[in-house]
Amino acid sequence: MQTLRIGLIREEKVPYDNRVSLSPEQCVELKTKFPQIAVIVQPSPRRCFADIEYTEKGIEVKEDLSACDLLIGIKEIPVQFLLTGKTYLFFSHTKKKQPHNRDMLKTILAKNIRLIDYECLTDTNGERLVGFGHFAGVVGAHNGLMTWGKRFGLFDLKPAYKCSTYNELIEQYKHLTLPTIKIAVTGTGRVGKGVIEFLDRLHVERIVPEEFLNNTFNESVFTVFTSKDLFRNKLTHEFIRSEFHTHPELYESVFLPYTHAADLIMNSIFWSPSMPQLFTKVNMKSSSFHCKVIADLSCDIDGSIPATIRSTTIEDPVFGYDAQTEKECAPYSKSGIDIMAVSNLPNELPREASVEFGEHLINKIMGEFLKPQSNILKRATIIKNGRLTANFEYLTDYVMG
């Protein structure tokens, strides 16, 4: 059987991402499991695993990846680094017609590149097969609590990127008594599950939404909202999952009453422009809007959280939002609402996040590249042979703009 040559590319998008799809040990595991696969790693001074960690495992590290069949990265690739005629696998962030990636997608078409997107790798039920969501949830939940502590001068937690491991992150809470706050967690996907796991490890009590809305407590509590809890059909006032997924524009949000009870919102829902926002900027002007800290893990600009007017960085994760002027203000100010909107949360614990991601990739995806035909790869292929594939023809106006 012909060898499949895989190249792990260096991340070139600024700000730089230090995650990688396969750790050194996983490169060895991949070659052992699939002897017909060869792996080459492009050198990088920023990757969370140093070049020498790969060479010590017998993995070739070299600059030129032109002989590779499949090039694997994490984030979007600046157009000058795209190689003509190759197959690429990375998070392209184009399926929602993100304006900042239009030129990249145009270049991919022009260079006859086959583009496969991690975000589109799904099973027959539409469930995603790979992702960094778990660690996005973990780090985002920590950042939300860190923001709360700083806003009210109650405690000063070390950010996740200054911790070497998840366990070190958790260790900070062992001698910390959390304040009496009510936390609303939206979403139950990979990210939401990461949030829930983190709060469970801190022994925060989970309650049902009805209790959250109507009761007071003497300890920190959290509740979790599924799509069924958050949205309803505008006419029937029912929630039908299949209808919501195909026609979300028929639905409205019913989350607003919970903003009158929540101290802290941790938002992790999947959102698209055809979906309703959880609440509006007008809603946020009301004196009954109680929430003072929002950790927007989804980080869709002007998306499910309308106050997310920009993303933030790992080093500077919070901005203030003045609901009355609808503009940014200084963080941690009495009149503002603090918004944590880091777009690359798993990058704060990159080694563990990369290893978890690599496990999914090896166990669920890499074998698909050795099959004559793969429905999993077909569903995730945005561009092939210089054209948008059938599932992504809706992007035609996007790439023509």
N, C-alpha and C positions, 0 to 999 in steps of 0.2 A: 504494500500500500504506500502511496506517495506521502512524503512527510509534509505535515502542516506546520509551517514556520510562523510562530507568534512573536510579535515584538511588543514589549511593554514600553510605551512611549514616555518621554519626559513631559511633565505638565508645564505648559508655557503660558497659560492664561494668567494675567495679573488681576488681583492678587493671587499669588501662587498657592496651589493646593499641594499638600504633602502626602496625601493618601495614594495608595496604589492598589491595583486590582488583585495582585497575587504577591504574597510574602515570599521570601527566599525558600522557606520550607515548603510552601505550597507549589512553587515552581517544580521542586523535586517530586512532590506528590503527584502533580499533574503529569509529569513525564513518566512516572512509574505506572500510573493508572492508564495512560494512553501513550504507549511507546512510540507511536507514529507522530507525536507532537514534539517539536523542538521549541525552546524558549530563548529569546535574546532580550536583554534588558538595556535600554538606552541609559547612559550615565546621567545622574542628577545629583546636584549638591543639596537639594531641598527635600528629597523623598524621605519619608519617615523611616525607611530601611536604607541604610547606607550601601553604596555600591559594593563595598568589600563584603557585606553580609551575603550578597548574591554570589560573588566569586568564590567565597569560602564554601559554598554549597555546590560548586561546580557549574554554576549558571554563567553563560557568556555575557559579558557586559561590553557593548561597543556602540559607537555613535551611529553608524550607518545601518539603518533598518530597511533599506530598499529591497533586500532579498526576501523580506517577510511577506507572508500572504495575508495575515490578519494583524492589525495594529490596535492595541487595546490601551485606552486611557481612562481618565475619570471625567474631567470637565471639558467644556468646549475648547476647540483647537483654533488658535489664530490662523487665518487663511494662508499665511506665508509658509506654514509648516505642514500643510496638507500635501500628501504624495499622490500623484495621479494614478488612477486605476486600482487603488488598494481597497481592501475592506476594512472599515473602521468600526469599533465598538466603544461607545462612550455616552455620557449624558449630554445630548445635544441641546436640550432645552429649546426645542423648536415646535413641539406639537401643539402648544398654546399660541403659536404665532408671536413668540417673544420678539419684539422689534430689534433688540440688540444682536440677535443671531441671524438676521435675514441674510446679510452678506456672506456669512459662513455657509449657509445652506445653498446660496447661489453658486458659490465656488465649488462646493461638493458636486453639484449638478454639472458644472462646466468641466470638472476634472474627472468625470466618469467614475466617481467613488461610490462604492456600496456602503451606505450608512445604516448601521444597526444601532438602535437606541436601547440602553439598559431599561429605561422607564417603560418601554413597550414590550419587554420580555414577559409574557403572561402565559398562564395555563388556559385551558379551554373555558374556565369560568371567569376569565378576565383578571384573575388574581396575579399580582406581580411576583416574579420568581426571584429577583435579586434587588438589593437596595441597601442603603445605609440608614434606613429609617429608625431602627432600634436605637442607635447611638445618637441620632438627632433628637430623639425623644428624651433620652437620658440627660444629655448636655443641656437641652432646652429647658427641661424641668429645673435643673440646677441653676441655670441662668435666671430663671424666673424668681426663684427663692433668693438668689444672690441680689437681684435687683430690689426685691422687697426689703431685705435687710439693710441695704445701703440707703434706700429712700427714707426709711424711718429711723436710721441710726441704731438698729437693734443688734446687728451682727455683721461681721466682715468676713465673707467666705472667699477662699482662694478660687480663682477661675479654673475651669477644667483644663485649659491648655497648660497650666502650670502644675498639673498633676500628671504623674507618669502612668497611672493606671486608674481604671474605674474604681477599684477598691480604695485607692488613696482618696479619690473624690468623696466617696461615701464616708470614709473615716472622719472627715471634718464634722459630721453631724452627730457623732457618738456622744459628745458632751454638750450638745446644743439643744435647747428647748425652743421649738418653733412657736411663734406667736399664735394667738387664736385667730386664724384666718380661714376663709372659705374659698376653696380653689375650684374653679370650673374647668374641666378638661374636655375639649371638643375633639372628637375623632377617635376611632378605635382601630386604625390601620397600624402599620409597623411603627410609625412615629408615636401615635397615641399609646400603643402597648409599651413603648419605651418609657413614656411619661408615667404610666400606671405602675410599671415595675419599679421605677425610681421612688415614687411616693410610697409604695408598699414597703420598700426596703427601709424607708424612714419611719415606718409604722404610723403613717397618717391614715386616719380612719376613712374608709370609703362609705358614702351614703347614697341613697337614691335621689334623683332630682327633686322629687316632691318635698322630701325632708330639707334639702338644701334651700329650697325656695321659702319654706314656711317656718323653719325652726332656727333657734340660736343655739350655740354650742360653747363649751368651756375648753375646747381644744381645737387644733387644726383639723379640718375635714376636707374631703374632695368628693366631687361627683363627676360622672362621665356621661357625655352626651353622644349618642350614635346619630346617624343621619335621620333616623326615624324620630328621635327626640328633637332635632333641630329644624326640620322642614315639614311643610304640609302643602298639599295641593290647594291652590287659591280658591277653587270652586267647591271641591268635595271635602276639603279639610282632612283628607286621608293621606297616608303615605304608602305608595306602592313602589317598591324598590326598582323594579324594572322600568317603570315609567319615569321615575326620578332620574335614573341614569341616562335615559334616552331623551327626555324632555325636561331638563331641570328648570327651564324658563317658565314652566307651569306652576312652579312652587314658590313659596314664600317662607321666610324665617320666622320661627316662633321662639327664638332665643332671648328676645329683648327683656322679658320679665326677670330673667336670671342675672342680667347686668345690674339690676337693682339690689341683688343679694350678694353677688360675688365681689370679693376683695381682689382676687387675682385670677386672670384668665390665662390658661395655657392652651393655645389654639393649634391643632394639628390636623385639621381636615384637608382633604384634597379639594381644590377649588378650581373652577374654570369660569371664564367671563360670562357664560350663560347662566350661572348659578346665582341665587340671591346672596347678598352680603348678610352676615349674622346680625348686623344692626347698621345704622346709617350715621353719618357725621352729624346730622340733625339730632338724632337720638342722643348722641354723646354730649350735646349742649345742655341737656336736661339736668336739673339738680338731683334727680332720682337715679342718674347713671352713677353707680356707686364705685365701680372698679377703678383702682388707681394704678395698677400694674398689669400690662398685657404682654405675655411672652408669646409672640407670634412665630411659632415654629414653622408654619407653612410659608410665611414670608412671600406672599403674593402682593406686589405693590398695588395699592388701592383695590385689594381683593376682598377676601372674606372678612378681614379686619380693615375698615376704611381708614383708620388712623395710621396704617403702615404706608406712609408716604415715601419711604425709602428703606433700603436695607442697611444694616449696620455691620461692623467688622468684629472679629474675635477680640481684638485689643480694645475696641471702643464700642461695646455692644448695645448701648442704650441711648435713645434720644427722648426728649420731652415733646408731648403733643398738647397744644393749647386748643381745647375743644371749641372755644368761643371764636377764635380767629381762624381755626382750621389750619394752623401753621405750626412749624416746629418751634420749640422753645427749649430752654436749658433743662437737662434731665434733673430729676430729683427735686423739682421745685413744687411748692405747695399747690399752685394753681394748675399744674400740668398733669398729664397722665403719662407714665413712663412706658415706652414701647421698646421691647427687646426683639430685634428682627435680624438676627445673624443668619445669613443665607447658607453658610457652610458649617453648621454645627458639628457634624462628625469629625471635622478637621481638628477639633480640640482634643480628641483622643484617637489620633490617627492610626496607631499601630493596631490597637484592638479592633477598631472599626474596619480596617483593611483586612484583617484576618477573618473576621466574621463575613465580610463581603466575599472574600476569596473562597470560603467554604461553599457558599451558595453557588458561586460561579462554577466551581469544579463539579459539584454534585448534581447541578441542574442544567447547566448550559453547555459546557465545553464539549461534551460528547455529541451535541447536536451538530457541531461543525464538521464532524466526521461522517455524518449521514448523507446519502445522496439527496434526500429531501428532508426538510425540517419545517413543520408547521409553526413551531415556536419561533424560529428565526424568520420565517416568512412574515409572521404577524408583526415582528419588531423591525422589519426592514423599511425604512422611510424612503430611501432612494436606491435604485438599482438600474444599471445600464443607462445612466444619464437621464432617468425619468423618475418622478414620484410614483410610488407603487399605488395600487388601487385603494388601499386603506388610508392613504395620505394625500389623495388628490385634492382634498379640501384645502391644502396648503398652496394651491396653484396661485391664487391671488396674492398670497403672502410673498412668494418668491418672485412674482412678476412686478411687485411694487417697487 
